[in-house]
Amino acid sequence: MNLAGRDILAPADMGDGCESGPTRRAIELEAIFKAIRPARHKIVLLDACRNNPFPRCPGRGSGDEVGFRGLSRIHDTGLLIVSSTQIEAKATDGLAGSGSPFANALVTRLSQYPRMDLVLLLRKVAQDVERATDGQQRTEVKLVGAGPETCLSGVNCSQ
């Protein structure tokens, strides 16, 4: 979610309390990018709904506000960011207990192709999500700089 111009990751069971103050159990997306900055392979997977959990709370969003607006402001290099849906869109959660279309596609593809280059695999995940949601959800795969060249197995990656 985006609150006061800051991109925030919060758990799905956070609740929608309207009390003021910091959002408990939430973390700013910028803190994640800062933490991974020294890593050799920088990969961020966001299976996030991109909705406003405070639609009835004055001062906590308009109810229509969605998206991690700051993803376009990331200036790190060698970074791969994958979001389950595009900015200005909301992701599907899937049926209770079954996982989201993005999570299901990701797990399936990773188990099928552990040696496939991760960027290529994620493009297949994006196709699977779009197909599973009848075109309603489009996964966003963003490379900042060249991005990491890696696969799940870590060795013998292939096309």
DSSP file (Angstrom, degrees, kcal/mol; ACC not computed):
  #  RESIDUE AA STRUCTURE BP1 BP2  ACC     N-H-->O    O-->H-N    N-H-->O    O-->H-N    TCO  KAPPA ALPHA  PHI   PSI    X-CA   Y-CA   Z-CA
    1    1 A M              0   0    0      0, 0.0     7,-3.2     0, 0.0     2,-0.5   0.000 360.0 360.0 360.0 165.2    0.0    0.0    0.0
    2    2 A N  E     +A    7   0A   0      5,-0.2     2,-0.5    63,-0.2     5,-0.2  -0.970 360.0 177.0-120.2 117.0    1.0    3.6   -0.3
    3    3 A L  E >  S-A    6   0A   0      3,-2.7     3,-2.2    -2,-0.5    57,-0.1  -0.981  70.9 -17.9-123.2 124.4    0.6    5.8    2.8
    4    4 A A  T 3  S-     0   0    0     -2,-0.5    -1,-0.1     1,-0.3     3,-0.1   0.853 127.9 -52.5  52.2  39.7    1.6    9.4    2.8
    5    5 A G  T 3  S+     0   0    0      1,-0.2     2,-0.4    -3,-0.0    -1,-0.3   0.520 115.8 114.7  78.4   4.8    3.9    8.9   -0.2
    6    6 A R  E <   -A    3   0A   0     -3,-2.2    -3,-2.7    63,-0.0     2,-0.5  -0.907  65.9-129.4-110.9 136.7    5.6    5.9    1.4
    7    7 A D  E     -A    2   0A   0     -2,-0.4    22,-2.7    -5,-0.2    23,-0.5  -0.739  32.2-171.3 -85.6 126.0    5.4    2.4    0.0
    8    8 A I  E     -B   28   0B   0     -7,-3.2     2,-0.5    -2,-0.5    20,-0.2  -0.943  19.7-152.3-124.4 135.9    4.5    0.0    2.8
    9    9 A L  E     +B   27   0B   0     18,-3.2    18,-2.5    -2,-0.4    39,-0.0  -0.941  26.3 172.7-103.2 128.4    4.3   -3.8    3.0
   10   10 A A        -     0   0    0     -2,-0.5    16,-0.2    16,-0.2    15,-0.1  -0.970  34.9-100.5-135.7 149.0    1.8   -5.0    5.6
   11   11 A P    >   -     0   0    0      0, 0.0     3,-1.7     0, 0.0     4,-0.2  -0.334  29.8-119.8 -69.1 151.8    0.4   -8.5    6.4
   12   12 A A  T 3  S+     0   0    0      1,-0.3     3,-0.5     2,-0.1    36,-0.0   0.780 113.4  53.2 -62.5 -27.5   -3.0   -9.5    5.0
   13   13 A D  T 3  S+     0   0    0      1,-0.2    -1,-0.3     3,-0.0     3,-0.1   0.128  74.0 112.9 -95.5  21.9   -4.3  -10.0    8.6
   14   14 A M  S <  S-     0   0    0     -3,-1.7     3,-0.3     1,-0.1    -1,-0.2   0.798  71.2-137.6 -64.1 -29.9   -3.2   -6.6    9.7
   15   15 A G        -     0   0    0     -3,-0.5    -1,-0.1    -4,-0.2    -2,-0.0  -0.265  14.5 -97.0  91.0 174.1   -6.8   -5.4   10.1
   16   16 A D        +     0   0    0     -2,-0.1    -1,-0.1    -3,-0.1    40,-0.1  -0.148  54.4 160.9-127.0  39.8   -8.3   -2.0    9.1
   17   17 A G        -     0   0    0     -3,-0.3    40,-0.1     1,-0.1    -3,-0.0  -0.317  32.6-148.7 -61.1 143.4   -8.2    0.0   12.3
   18   18 A C        +     0   0    0     38,-0.1    -1,-0.1     2,-0.0    36,-0.0   0.370  51.8 128.5 -97.4   3.9   -8.4    3.7   11.8
   19   19 A E        -     0   0    0      1,-0.1     2,-0.0    38,-0.0    38,-0.0  -0.256  59.5-117.5 -61.4 149.2   -6.3    4.7   14.8
   20   20 A S        +     0   0    0      3,-0.0    -1,-0.1     0, 0.0    39,-0.0  -0.244  68.5  67.1 -80.7 174.2   -3.5    7.1   14.0
   21   21 A G  S    S-     0   0    0      2,-0.0     3,-0.0    -2,-0.0     0, 0.0  -0.458  92.7 -23.7 105.2 179.3    0.1    6.4   14.5
   22   22 A P        -     0   0    0      0, 0.0     2,-0.6     0, 0.0     0, 0.0  -0.282  68.4-108.6 -65.7 148.0    2.5    4.0   12.8
   23   23 A T    >   -     0   0    0      1,-0.0     3,-1.0     2,-0.0     2,-0.1  -0.673  38.3-130.9 -77.2 117.9    1.1    1.0   11.1
   24   24 A R  T 3  S+     0   0    0     -2,-0.6     3,-0.1     1,-0.2    -1,-0.0  -0.362  83.6  15.2 -71.2 149.8    2.1   -2.0   13.3
   25   25 A R  T 3  S+     0   0    0      1,-0.2     2,-0.3   -15,-0.1    -1,-0.2   0.727 101.7 116.7  61.4  24.8    3.6   -5.1   11.7
   26   26 A A    <   -     0   0    0     -3,-1.0     2,-0.4   -16,-0.2   -16,-0.2  -0.855  47.6-158.4-119.4 157.2    4.3   -3.2    8.5
   27   27 A I  E     -B    9   0B   0    -18,-2.5   -18,-3.2    -2,-0.3     2,-0.2  -0.995  23.8-113.2-136.7 141.7    7.6   -2.3    6.9
   28   28 A E  E >>  -B    8   0B   0     -2,-0.4     4,-1.0   -20,-0.2     3,-0.9  -0.539  21.1-134.5 -72.4 137.1    8.6    0.3    4.4
   29   29 A L  H >> S+     0   0    0    -22,-2.7     4,-2.0     1,-0.3     3,-0.5   0.851 105.2  62.9 -59.7 -35.7    9.6   -1.1    1.0
   30   30 A E  H 3> S+     0   0    0    -23,-0.5     4,-2.3     1,-0.2    -1,-0.3   0.846  96.6  58.4 -59.5 -34.2   12.6    1.2    1.0
   31   31 A A  H <> S+     0   0    0     -3,-0.9     4,-2.0     2,-0.2    -1,-0.2   0.856 105.3  50.3 -64.5 -34.6   13.9   -0.6    4.1
   32   32 A I  H <X S+     0   0    0     -4,-1.0     4,-1.8    -3,-0.5    -2,-0.2   0.937 110.9  47.6 -67.8 -46.3   13.9   -3.8    2.1
   33   33 A F  H  X S+     0   0    0     -4,-2.0     4,-0.7     1,-0.2    -2,-0.2   0.880 112.2  50.5 -63.5 -36.6   15.8   -2.3   -0.8
   34   34 A K  H >< S+     0   0    0     -4,-2.3     3,-0.6     1,-0.2    -1,-0.2   0.907 108.9  51.9 -66.0 -41.5   18.3   -0.8    1.6
   35   35 A A  H 3< S+     0   0    0     -4,-2.0    -2,-0.2     1,-0.2    -1,-0.2   0.837 113.6  42.8 -65.5 -34.1   18.9   -4.1    3.4
   36   36 A I  H >< S+     0   0    0     -4,-1.8     3,-2.0     1,-0.2    -1,-0.2   0.531  83.1 102.3 -91.3  -4.9   19.6   -6.0    0.1
   37   37 A R  T << S+     0   0    0     -4,-0.7    -1,-0.2    -3,-0.6    -2,-0.1   0.852  83.9  45.1 -48.7 -44.6   21.8   -3.3   -1.4
   38   38 A P  T 3  S+     0   0    0      0, 0.0    -1,-0.3     0, 0.0    -2,-0.1   0.607  90.2 113.1 -78.0  -7.9   25.1   -5.2   -0.6
   39   39 A A    <   -     0   0    0     -3,-2.0     3,-0.2     1,-0.1    -3,-0.0  -0.252  67.0-137.3 -66.3 149.5   23.7   -8.6   -1.8
   40   40 A R  S    S+     0   0    0      1,-0.3     2,-0.6   108,-0.0    -1,-0.1   0.921  98.2  35.0 -70.3 -46.2   25.2  -10.2   -4.9
   41   41 A H  S    S-     0   0    0    107,-0.1     2,-0.8     2,-0.1    -1,-0.3  -0.942  76.7-165.2-112.6 110.1   21.8  -11.3   -6.3
   42   42 A K  E     +c   79   0C   0     36,-0.9    38,-2.7    -2,-0.6     2,-0.4  -0.844  20.5 159.7-102.4 106.3   19.1   -8.7   -5.5
   43   43 A I  E     -c   80   0C   0     -2,-0.8     2,-0.5    36,-0.2    38,-0.2  -0.992  16.5-175.2-131.3 125.5   15.7  -10.2   -6.0
   44   44 A V  E     -c   81   0C   0     36,-2.8    38,-3.0    -2,-0.4     2,-0.5  -0.981   3.9-168.9-123.8 120.0   12.4   -8.9   -4.6
   45   45 A L  E     -c   82   0C   0     -2,-0.5     2,-0.7    36,-0.2    38,-0.2  -0.944   4.4-168.3-109.2 121.3    9.2  -10.9   -5.1
   46   46 A L  E     +c   83   0C   0     36,-3.6    38,-2.9    -2,-0.5     2,-1.2  -0.893  14.9 177.9-115.3 102.4    6.0   -9.1   -4.1
   47   47 A D        +     0   0    0     -2,-0.7     2,-0.4    36,-0.2    36,-0.1  -0.665  37.5 146.5 -97.5  76.8    2.9  -11.1   -4.0
   48   48 A A        -     0   0    0     -2,-1.2    43,-0.2     1,-0.1    37,-0.1  -0.896  55.4-139.1-122.5 143.5    0.9   -8.2   -2.8
   49   49 A C        -     0   0    0     -2,-0.4    42,-1.6    41,-0.1     3,-0.1   0.766  28.8-145.1 -70.7 -26.4   -2.7   -7.1   -3.4
   50   50 A R        +     0   0    0      1,-0.2    17,-0.6    40,-0.2     2,-0.2   0.852  51.6 134.3  61.4  36.9   -1.9   -3.4   -3.8
   51   51 A N        -     0   0    0     15,-0.2    -1,-0.2   -50,-0.0    15,-0.1  -0.665  64.4-107.1-109.9 171.0   -5.1   -2.4   -2.2
   52   52 A N        -     0   0    0     11,-0.3    14,-0.1    -2,-0.2     9,-0.0  -0.870  23.9-166.9 -96.7 111.0   -5.9    0.2    0.4
   53   53 A P  S    S+     0   0    0      0, 0.0     3,-0.2     0, 0.0    -1,-0.1   0.519  82.6  59.3 -77.0  -1.5   -6.7   -1.6    3.7
   54   54 A F    >   +     0   0    0      6,-0.3     3,-1.4     1,-0.1     6,-0.2  -0.336  57.5 145.1-118.8  50.6   -8.1    1.6    5.2
   55   55 A P  T 3  S+     0   0    0      0, 0.0    -1,-0.1     0, 0.0     9,-0.1   0.765  77.9  41.8 -64.4 -23.9  -10.9    2.6    2.8
   56   56 A R  T 3  S+     0   0    0     -3,-0.2     5,-0.1   -40,-0.1   -38,-0.1   0.393  92.7 100.4-101.1   3.1  -13.1    4.0    5.5
   57   57 A C  S X  S-     0   0    0     -3,-1.4     3,-1.8     3,-0.2    -3,-0.1  -0.799  71.7-129.4 -99.1 118.6  -10.4    5.8    7.5
   58   58 A P  T 3  S+     0   0    0      0, 0.0     4,-0.1     0, 0.0    -2,-0.1  -0.381  93.9  15.1 -60.8 136.3  -10.0    9.6    7.0
   59   59 A G  T 3  S+     0   0    0      2,-0.2     3,-0.1    -2,-0.1   -55,-0.1   0.477 105.6  91.0  81.1   1.3   -6.4   10.5    6.2
   60   60 A R  S <  S-     0   0    0     -3,-1.8    -6,-0.3     1,-0.5    -3,-0.2  -0.152 103.2 -52.5-120.4  38.6   -5.4    7.0    5.4
   61   61 A G        -     0   0    0      1,-0.1    -1,-0.5    -8,-0.1    -2,-0.2  -0.180  51.8 -97.7 108.8 157.7   -6.0    6.9    1.7
   62   62 A S        -     0   0    0     -3,-0.1    -1,-0.1    -2,-0.1   -10,-0.0   0.566  52.8-112.2 -87.9  -9.8   -8.9    7.7   -0.6
   63   63 A G  S    S+     0   0    0     -3,-0.1   -11,-0.3     2,-0.1    -7,-0.1   0.056 113.7  65.0  95.7 -25.9  -10.2    4.1   -1.0
   64   64 A D  S    S+     0   0    0    -13,-0.1     2,-0.3    -9,-0.1    -3,-0.0   0.543  73.3 111.5-101.6 -11.2   -9.2    4.2   -4.6
   65   65 A E        +     0   0    0    -63,-0.0     2,-0.3   -14,-0.0   -63,-0.2  -0.483  40.5 156.9 -72.7 122.9   -5.5    4.5   -4.0
   66   66 A V        +     0   0    0     -2,-0.3   -15,-0.2   -15,-0.1   -16,-0.1  -0.921  21.5  51.8-136.8 164.2   -3.5    1.4   -4.9
   67   67 A G  S    S-     0   0    0    -17,-0.6     2,-1.0    -2,-0.3     3,-0.1   0.071  75.6 -87.2 101.5 155.8    0.0    0.5   -5.9
   68   68 A F    >   -     0   0    0      1,-0.2     3,-1.3   -61,-0.1     4,-0.3  -0.849  43.6-178.0 -98.1  92.6    3.6    0.7   -4.8
   69   69 A R  G >  S+     0   0    0     -2,-1.0     3,-0.9     1,-0.3    -1,-0.2   0.765  71.4  65.9 -68.3 -25.0    4.2    4.1   -6.4
   70   70 A G  G >  S+     0   0    0      1,-0.2     3,-2.0     2,-0.2     4,-0.3   0.567  73.1  88.8 -76.8  -8.5    7.9    4.1   -5.4
   71   71 A L  G X  S+     0   0    0     -3,-1.3     3,-1.0     1,-0.3    -1,-0.2   0.839  86.8  54.8 -58.7 -30.4    8.9    1.1   -7.5
   72   72 A S  G <  S+     0   0    0     -3,-0.9    -1,-0.3    -4,-0.3    -2,-0.2   0.642 101.9  59.2 -76.1 -12.2    9.6    3.6  -10.3
   73   73 A R  G <  S+     0   0    0     -3,-2.0     2,-0.3    -4,-0.1    -1,-0.2   0.402  74.3 118.6 -95.9   3.1   11.9    5.5   -8.0
   74   74 A I    <   +     0   0    0     -3,-1.0    -3,-0.0    -4,-0.3   -44,-0.0  -0.555  34.3 175.9 -73.8 127.2   14.3    2.6   -7.3
   75   75 A H        +     0   0    0     -2,-0.3    -1,-0.1     2,-0.1    -3,-0.0   0.267  35.7 118.0-117.7   9.5   17.8    3.5   -8.5
   76   76 A D        -     0   0    0      1,-0.1     2,-0.3    69,-0.0     3,-0.2  -0.208  57.6-128.8 -68.4 168.9   19.8    0.5   -7.4
   77   77 A T  S    S+     0   0    0      1,-0.2    68,-0.3   -40,-0.1     3,-0.1  -0.882  79.5  28.8-122.5 156.2   21.5   -1.6  -10.0
   78   78 A G  S    S+     0   0    0     66,-1.1   -36,-0.9    -2,-0.3     2,-0.4   0.868  87.1 142.7  68.1  37.0   21.5   -5.3  -10.6
   79   79 A L  E     -cD  42 144C   0     65,-2.1    65,-2.9    -3,-0.2     2,-0.5  -0.905  39.3-161.5-118.9 136.9   18.0   -5.6   -9.1
   80   80 A L  E     -cD  43 143C   0    -38,-2.7   -36,-2.8    -2,-0.4     2,-0.5  -0.978  12.2-176.2-116.1 120.8   15.1   -7.8  -10.1
   81   81 A I  E     -cD  44 142C   0     61,-3.0    61,-3.3    -2,-0.5     2,-0.5  -0.975   1.2-175.1-119.2 127.3   11.7   -6.8   -8.8
   82   82 A V  E     -cD  45 141C   0    -38,-3.0   -36,-3.6    -2,-0.5     2,-0.4  -0.987   1.2-172.8-124.5 127.2    8.6   -8.9   -9.5
   83   83 A S  E     -cD  46 140C   0     57,-2.7    57,-2.5    -2,-0.5   -36,-0.2  -0.956  30.0-129.6-119.6 138.3    5.2   -7.8   -8.4
   84   84 A S  S    S+     0   0    0    -38,-2.9     2,-0.3    -2,-0.4     8,-0.2   0.719  92.4  14.8 -60.4 -20.7    2.2  -10.1   -8.7
   85   85 A T  S    S-     0   0    0    -39,-0.3    54,-0.2   -37,-0.1    55,-0.2  -0.970  88.5 -92.6-148.9 164.3    0.3   -7.4  -10.5
   86   86 A Q    >   -     0   0    0     52,-0.7     3,-1.4    -2,-0.3    52,-0.0  -0.269  52.9 -82.7 -75.2 160.9    1.0   -4.1  -12.3
   87   87 A I  T 3  S+     0   0    0      1,-0.3    -1,-0.1   -20,-0.1   -20,-0.1  -0.304 117.6  27.1 -59.8 147.8    0.8   -0.6  -10.7
   88   88 A E  T 3  S+     0   0    0      1,-0.3     2,-0.3   -38,-0.1    -1,-0.3   0.615 108.9  95.7  70.1  15.4   -2.7    0.8  -10.4
   89   89 A A    <   -     0   0    0     -3,-1.4     2,-0.4    -4,-0.1    -1,-0.3  -0.912  68.7-129.6-130.6 159.8   -4.1   -2.8  -10.4
   90   90 A K        -     0   0    0     -2,-0.3   -40,-0.2    -3,-0.1     2,-0.2  -0.897  21.8-129.9-111.0 140.2   -5.2   -5.1   -7.7
   91   91 A A        -     0   0    0    -42,-1.6     2,-0.4    -2,-0.4    -6,-0.1  -0.525  20.6-115.2 -86.2 153.7   -4.0   -8.7   -7.4
   92   92 A T        -     0   0    0     -2,-0.2    10,-0.4    -8,-0.2    -1,-0.1  -0.721  14.4-156.0 -86.1 135.0   -6.3  -11.7   -7.0
   93   93 A D        -     0   0    0     -2,-0.4    -1,-0.1     1,-0.2     5,-0.1   0.740  32.3-140.8 -81.0 -23.9   -5.9  -13.6   -3.7
   94   94 A G        -     0   0    0      6,-0.2    -1,-0.2     4,-0.1     6,-0.2  -0.285  44.3 -32.2  85.0 179.5   -7.3  -16.9   -5.0
   95   95 A L  S >> S-     0   0    0      4,-0.3     3,-2.4     1,-0.1     4,-0.6  -0.397  82.1 -83.3 -71.8 149.5   -9.5  -19.2   -3.1
   96   96 A A  T 34 S+     0   0    0      1,-0.3    -1,-0.1     2,-0.2    -2,-0.0  -0.287 115.2   7.0 -54.6 128.0   -9.1  -19.5    0.7
   97   97 A G  T 34 S+     0   0    0     -3,-0.1    -1,-0.3     1,-0.1    -2,-0.1   0.431 111.6  87.8  81.7  -1.0   -6.3  -21.9    1.5
   98   98 A S  T <4 S-     0   0    0     -3,-2.4    -2,-0.2     1,-0.1    -3,-0.1   0.557  88.1-120.4-108.6  -8.5   -5.2  -22.4   -2.1
   99   99 A G     <  -     0   0    0     -4,-0.6    -4,-0.3    -5,-0.1    -1,-0.1   0.018  36.2 -66.2  86.5 160.4   -2.7  -19.5   -2.7
  100  100 A S     >  -     0   0    0     -6,-0.2     4,-2.7     1,-0.1     5,-0.2  -0.361  45.2-108.8 -78.3 161.5   -2.8  -16.7   -5.1
  101  101 A P  H  > S+     0   0    0      0, 0.0     4,-2.2     0, 0.0     5,-0.2   0.884 122.1  50.4 -56.5 -37.5   -2.5  -17.2   -8.9
  102  102 A F  H  > S+     0   0    0    -10,-0.4     4,-2.6     2,-0.2     5,-0.2   0.949 111.4  45.8 -66.3 -49.5    0.9  -15.7   -8.7
  103  103 A A  H  > S+     0   0    0      1,-0.2     4,-2.6     2,-0.2     5,-0.2   0.914 114.0  49.4 -60.7 -43.4    2.1  -17.9   -5.8
  104  104 A N  H  X S+     0   0    0     -4,-2.7     4,-2.2     1,-0.2    -1,-0.2   0.924 113.2  45.7 -62.6 -45.1    0.7  -21.0   -7.5
  105  105 A A  H  X S+     0   0    0     -4,-2.2     4,-2.6    -5,-0.2     5,-0.2   0.902 113.3  50.7 -65.2 -41.0    2.4  -20.2  -10.8
  106  106 A L  H  X S+     0   0    0     -4,-2.6     4,-2.6     2,-0.2     5,-0.2   0.936 112.2  45.2 -63.3 -48.3    5.7  -19.4   -9.2
  107  107 A V  H  X S+     0   0    0     -4,-2.6     4,-2.0     2,-0.2     5,-0.2   0.914 114.6  49.4 -62.9 -43.2    5.8  -22.6   -7.1
  108  108 A T  H  X S+     0   0    0     -4,-2.2     4,-2.1    -5,-0.2    -2,-0.2   0.949 114.3  43.3 -61.5 -50.2    4.8  -24.7  -10.2
  109  109 A R  H  X S+     0   0    0     -4,-2.6     4,-2.7     1,-0.2    -2,-0.2   0.889 112.4  52.7 -66.3 -39.6    7.4  -23.2  -12.5
  110  110 A L  H  < S+     0   0    0     -4,-2.6    -1,-0.2    -5,-0.2    -2,-0.2   0.887 112.8  45.0 -64.0 -37.7   10.2  -23.3   -9.9
  111  111 A S  H  < S+     0   0    0     -4,-2.0    -1,-0.2    -5,-0.2    -2,-0.2   0.852 116.7  45.8 -74.2 -33.0    9.6  -27.0   -9.3
  112  112 A Q  H  < S+     0   0    0     -4,-2.1    -2,-0.2     1,-0.2    -1,-0.2   0.880 127.3  24.3 -73.5 -39.2    9.4  -27.7  -13.0
  113  113 A Y    ><  +     0   0    0     -4,-2.7     3,-1.4    -5,-0.2    39,-0.3  -0.534  62.6 158.0-131.0  65.5   12.4  -25.7  -14.1
  114  114 A P  T 3  S+     0   0    0      0, 0.0    39,-2.5     0, 0.0    40,-0.3   0.684  81.7  47.3 -66.3 -15.9   14.9  -25.3  -11.2
  115  115 A R  T 3  S+     0   0    0     37,-0.2    43,-3.4    36,-0.1     2,-0.2   0.407  84.9 112.5-104.2   1.0   17.8  -24.7  -13.7
  116  116 A M  B <  S-e  158   0D   0     -3,-1.4    36,-0.4    41,-0.2    43,-0.2  -0.518  84.0 -94.8 -74.5 140.6   16.0  -22.1  -15.9
  117  117 A D     >  -     0   0    0     41,-2.2     4,-2.5    -2,-0.2    34,-0.2  -0.311  36.5-127.0 -51.9 132.7   17.3  -18.6  -15.8
  118  118 A L  H  > S+     0   0    0     32,-3.5     4,-2.6     1,-0.2     5,-0.2   0.853 105.4  52.8 -59.4 -40.2   15.1  -16.8  -13.2
  119  119 A V  H  > S+     0   0    0     31,-0.3     4,-1.5    29,-0.2    -1,-0.2   0.921 112.1  46.0 -63.7 -42.8   14.1  -13.9  -15.5
  120  120 A L  H  > S+     0   0    0      2,-0.2     4,-1.5     1,-0.2    -2,-0.2   0.904 112.4  51.2 -64.7 -40.9   12.9  -16.3  -18.2
  121  121 A L  H  X S+     0   0    0     -4,-2.5     4,-2.1     1,-0.2    -2,-0.2   0.901 107.8  52.5 -62.6 -41.0   11.1  -18.4  -15.6
  122  122 A L  H  X S+     0   0    0     -4,-2.6     4,-2.5     1,-0.2    -1,-0.2   0.817 103.4  57.1 -68.1 -29.6    9.4  -15.3  -14.3
  123  123 A R  H  X S+     0   0    0     -4,-1.5     4,-1.8     2,-0.2    -1,-0.2   0.889 107.8  48.4 -64.6 -37.8    8.2  -14.4  -17.7
  124  124 A K  H  X S+     0   0    0     -4,-1.5     4,-2.4     2,-0.2    -2,-0.2   0.891 109.0  53.0 -67.4 -39.3    6.5  -17.8  -17.9
  125  125 A V  H  X S+     0   0    0     -4,-2.1     4,-2.6     1,-0.2     5,-0.2   0.930 107.2  52.4 -58.7 -45.3    5.0  -17.2  -14.4
  126  126 A A  H  X S+     0   0    0     -4,-2.5     4,-2.3     1,-0.2    13,-0.4   0.903 109.5  48.7 -58.8 -42.1    3.6  -13.9  -15.8
  127  127 A Q  H  X S+     0   0    0     -4,-1.8     4,-2.3     1,-0.2    -1,-0.2   0.907 111.2  50.7 -63.7 -41.3    2.0  -15.7  -18.7
  128  128 A D  H  X S+     0   0    0     -4,-2.4     4,-2.8     2,-0.2    -2,-0.2   0.901 110.4  48.9 -63.5 -41.9    0.5  -18.3  -16.3
  129  129 A V  H  X S+     0   0    0     -4,-2.6     4,-1.7     2,-0.2     8,-0.3   0.925 111.2  49.1 -64.9 -44.9   -1.0  -15.6  -14.1
  130  130 A E  H  <>S+     0   0    0     -4,-2.3     5,-3.3    -5,-0.2     6,-0.3   0.914 114.3  46.0 -61.4 -41.7   -2.5  -13.8  -17.0
  131  131 A R  H ><5S+     0   0    0     -4,-2.3     3,-1.3     1,-0.2    -2,-0.2   0.921 111.6  51.3 -65.6 -44.4   -4.0  -17.0  -18.3
  132  132 A A  H 3<5S+     0   0    0     -4,-2.8    -1,-0.2     1,-0.3    -2,-0.2   0.762 115.2  42.5 -66.4 -25.7   -5.3  -18.1  -14.9
  133  133 A T  T ><5S-     0   0    0     -4,-1.7     3,-1.9     4,-0.2    -1,-0.3   0.178 112.7-114.1-106.6  16.6   -7.0  -14.7  -14.3
  134  134 A D  T < 5S-     0   0    0     -3,-1.3    -3,-0.2     1,-0.3    -4,-0.1   0.871  76.9 -53.1  51.7  41.1   -8.4  -14.4  -17.8
  135  135 A G  T 3 <S+     0   0    0     -5,-3.3    -1,-0.3     2,-0.2    -4,-0.1   0.479 114.8 114.2  79.8   2.8   -6.2  -11.4  -18.5
  136  136 A Q  S <  S+     0   0    0     -3,-1.9     2,-0.4    -6,-0.3    -2,-0.1   0.734  74.5  44.4 -79.1 -22.4   -7.4   -9.5  -15.4
  137  137 A Q        -     0   0    0     -8,-0.3     2,-0.5    -7,-0.2    -4,-0.2  -0.986  64.7-170.6-128.5 129.4   -4.0   -9.7  -13.6
  138  138 A R        -     0   0    0     -2,-0.4   -52,-0.7    -3,-0.1     2,-0.1  -0.962  20.2-134.6-123.2 116.7   -0.6   -9.0  -15.3
  139  139 A T        -     0   0    0     -2,-0.5     2,-0.6   -13,-0.4   -55,-0.2  -0.415  16.7-139.0 -67.8 139.4    2.6   -9.7  -13.4
  140  140 A E  E     -D   83   0C   0    -57,-2.5   -57,-2.7   -55,-0.2     2,-0.6  -0.908  17.2-173.2-105.7 121.0    5.2   -7.0  -13.5
  141  141 A V  E     -D   82   0C   0     -2,-0.6     2,-0.5   -59,-0.2   -59,-0.2  -0.964  11.4-176.9-113.8 116.7    8.8   -8.1  -14.0
  142  142 A K  E     -D   81   0C   0    -61,-3.3   -61,-3.0    -2,-0.6     2,-0.5  -0.958  13.5-163.6-123.6 127.3   11.2   -5.2  -13.6
  143  143 A L  E     -D   80   0C   0     -2,-0.5     2,-0.6   -63,-0.2   -63,-0.2  -0.917   4.1-161.3-104.7 131.9   15.0   -5.2  -14.1
  144  144 A V  E >  S-D   79   0C   0    -65,-2.9   -65,-2.1    -2,-0.5   -66,-1.1  -0.952  73.9 -22.8-111.1 111.7   17.0   -2.3  -12.8
  145  145 A G  T 3  S-     0   0    0     -2,-0.6   -68,-0.1   -68,-0.3   -69,-0.0  -0.553 124.5 -34.1  78.2-155.7   20.3   -2.5  -14.6
  146  146 A A  T 3  S-     0   0    0     -2,-0.2    -1,-0.2     1,-0.1   -69,-0.0   0.777  85.8-144.6 -72.0 -25.8   21.3   -5.8  -15.9
  147  147 A G    <   -     0   0    0     -3,-0.6   -68,-0.2     2,-0.1     2,-0.1   0.065  33.0 -54.2  77.4 163.2   19.6   -7.7  -13.1
  148  148 A P        -     0   0    0      0, 0.0     2,-0.7     0, 0.0   -29,-0.2  -0.464  40.5-143.2 -75.9 145.6   20.9  -10.9  -11.6
  149  149 A E        +     0   0    0     -2,-0.1     2,-0.3   -31,-0.1     8,-0.1  -0.915  53.1 119.4-105.6 104.0   21.7  -14.0  -13.7
  150  150 A T        -     0   0    0     -2,-0.7   -32,-3.5   -34,-0.0   -31,-0.3  -0.965  43.9-151.4-157.0 167.1   20.7  -16.9  -11.6
  151  151 A C    >   -     0   0    0     -2,-0.3     3,-0.7   -34,-0.2   -36,-0.1  -0.900  39.8 -99.5-139.1 169.0   18.4  -19.9  -11.3
  152  152 A L  T 3  S+     0   0    0    -36,-0.4   -37,-0.2   -39,-0.3   -35,-0.1   0.880 121.8  51.8 -59.9 -41.1   16.9  -21.8   -8.3
  153  153 A S  T 3  S-     0   0    0    -39,-2.5    -1,-0.3     2,-0.1   -38,-0.1   0.749  97.8-141.6 -70.2 -21.9   19.5  -24.5   -8.4
  154  154 A G  S <  S+     0   0    0     -3,-0.7     2,-0.3   -40,-0.3     3,-0.1   0.262  73.6  64.3  81.5 -14.8   22.3  -21.9   -8.4
  155  155 A V  S    S+     0   0    0      1,-0.1    -2,-0.1    -5,-0.0    -1,-0.1  -0.957  95.3  18.8-139.0 156.6   24.4  -23.9  -10.8
  156  156 A N  S    S-     0   0    0     -2,-0.3    -1,-0.1     1,-0.1     2,-0.1   0.869  75.0-175.1  53.5  42.5   24.1  -25.1  -14.4
  157  157 A C        -     0   0    0     -3,-0.1     2,-0.3    -6,-0.1   -41,-0.2  -0.383   2.4-170.8 -67.5 147.7   21.5  -22.5  -15.3
  158  158 A S  B      e  116   0D   0    -43,-3.4   -41,-2.2    -2,-0.1    -1,-0.0  -0.848 360.0 360.0-135.1 170.3   20.1  -22.9  -18.7
  159  159 A Q              0   0    0     -2,-0.3   -43,-0.1   -43,-0.2    -2,-0.1   0.426 360.0 360.0 -82.4 360.0   17.8  -21.0  -21.1
